[in-house]
Amino acid sequence: MARSASPNVQATGAAGKERLFTIARFAILGAFAFISIVPMIWLILAPSKTNAEIQNLHPFAFGTIDNYFVAWDNLQSFDQSVIGQWIINSALYSVVIVFIGVASATLAGYVLAATKIPFTRFWLIVTLIAMLVPPVALVLPLFLEVTRLGLFDSPLAFILVSSLFPFGTFLAYIFFVTSIPNELYEAAKIDGSGEYQTFFRIALPLAKPILGILAFFAFIATWTNYFLPFVLFGTSNNYPLPLGLGVLFSATPALNPGLGASQLPIARPEVALAGLLVALPILLVFLFSQRYLVRGILAGGVKN
């Protein structure tokens, strides 16, 4: 008669498989982390070196602090320090768009999840369609609409168009459906709370994790947006930072005759510093919002 393995042997084998799985998982995650971190380290160190040092020294060698200021001065020498205006533009656009986008997405998600509006399924389908349609497909209709409204080359056009956040609406809807029991909404309404009171006093205080996630994704989408501003803006004073740097380093004045791209002594330190200016705010926002992006979810921000 065949004899089965003892429980201790089975437990040891299961523990060994679990240990191997954990090692493999951390090895894969470590490899992806290494691949992602190495370019960022180079981006931070490259502006500290001259153009010749970048070619000759080790990629992770550090130059001098003074070279950061030299690269920054070279960037500022372009078109009367317009890069400073681009940074301010990006910051203002991002703050306004994140506020409008998160507020509207949270309200819309709550309405779809916790109220009995007509045609709820229809509005959900419309939200999914708006979320799945490639943004490039909407550029021409948006350009024609903005032009007909007389808003071309206006920051208002970019803010209004970019504030549409269907992904955030659907994410907020999922949160309010799965994380907050309907009984809580019903109890608040039985106590005499209206829809707005229920939202602001019950749903919104419990929605801090999803607010952080929505704000992070809205900021990333706005800060790194290049193609839509390229279509909607005509003068360099209204450019956000990614678009301005794209035109700057294209070295093709034909894109905008008002810009003298050849005025800048383009070199690798300037390119690296420009990339750092775009990437650093994203990293800082992630570090400051990781409490909601990571801890909030792990602590039960999204529950079944």
Secondary structure, 3 states (H helix, E strand, C coil): CCCCCCHHHHHHHHHHHHHHHHHHHHHHHHHHHHHHHHHHHHHHHHHHCCHHHHHHCCCCCCCCCHHHHHHHHHHHCCCCCHHHHHHHHHHHHHHHHHHHHHHHHHHHHHHHHHCCCCCHHHHHHHHHHHHHCCHHHHHHHHHHHHHHCCCCCCHHHHHHHHCCCHHHHHHHHHHHHHHCCHHHHHHHHHCCCCHHHHHHHHHHHHCHHHHHHHHHHHHHHHHCCCHHHHHHCCCHHHCCHHHHHHHHHHCCHHHCCCCCHHHCCCCHHHHHHHHHHHHHHHHHHHHHHHHHHHHHHHHHHCCC
